[in-house]
Every structure is written in C-alpha cells, then in structure tokens.
Amino acid sequence: MAINATVSVSIGCATALPSQQQSSSNTQDSLVFRADQALYQAKNKGRNQVVAASSS
C-alpha cells in the first residue's frame, strides 16, 4: 500500500545580535513576538512561504 502525502510549511523567523539584547526592542519576548508576526504573514501569503521579521 502506497501513501501519497503532501506537506507544506510556513516559516516566520526573527534574529537578534547578542550585542543588542539589552535593547528593549530585542528582548526574548520581543523576538518571539516578531517571529510569530512573521509566521502569520507567511501563512497569509500562501503555502511554502518564509518571512523574516524586519529588524527593529
């Protein structure tokens, strides 16, 4: 028995430099928030999309 499956992926990512982590815009919570926002943008663009959060 053969299984034919299709998988799609949406990715949202955000980055922070260690030297900038003291900034309020680069806290862990902010990093996760920006990645989450990018993920929702990727999902809205359609299947198999990657969106990088803009640096702040």
C-alpha positions in Angstrom: 0.0 0.0 0.0 1.5 3.4 -1.0 0.8 6.6 0.8 0.8 9.8 -1.2 1.1 12.8 1.1 1.9 16.4 0.5 3.4 18.6 3.2 3.6 22.4 3.1 5.4 24.6 5.5 5.2 28.3 6.6 8.1 29.8 8.5 8.4 33.0 10.4 11.8 34.0 11.7 13.4 36.8 13.7 17.0 37.4 14.7 18.8 39.4 17.3 22.5 40.1 17.9 23.9 39.4 21.3 25.3 42.9 21.5 21.8 44.3 21.0 20.0 42.2 23.6 20.0 44.9 26.2 17.8 47.0 23.9 14.1 46.8 24.8 13.3 46.0 21.2 15.4 42.9 21.3 14.2 41.1 24.5 13.3 37.4 24.2 9.6 38.3 24.3 10.0 40.8 21.5 12.0 38.2 19.5 9.3 35.6 19.8 6.6 38.2 19.1 8.3 39.3 15.9 8.8 35.7 14.8 5.1 35.0 15.5 4.1 38.0 13.4 6.3 36.9 10.6 4.8 33.4 10.8 1.3 34.8 10.3 2.5 36.9 7.4 3.9 33.7 5.8 0.6 31.9 6.3 -1.3 34.7 4.7 1.0 34.6 1.7 0.1 31.0 1.0 1.8 27.6 1.2 5.6 27.1 1.4 6.5 30.6 2.4 9.3 32.0 4.6 9.1 35.5 6.1 11.9 37.2 8.0 10.8 39.8 10.6 12.1 43.2 10.0 14.8 44.3 12.4 13.7 46.9 14.9 
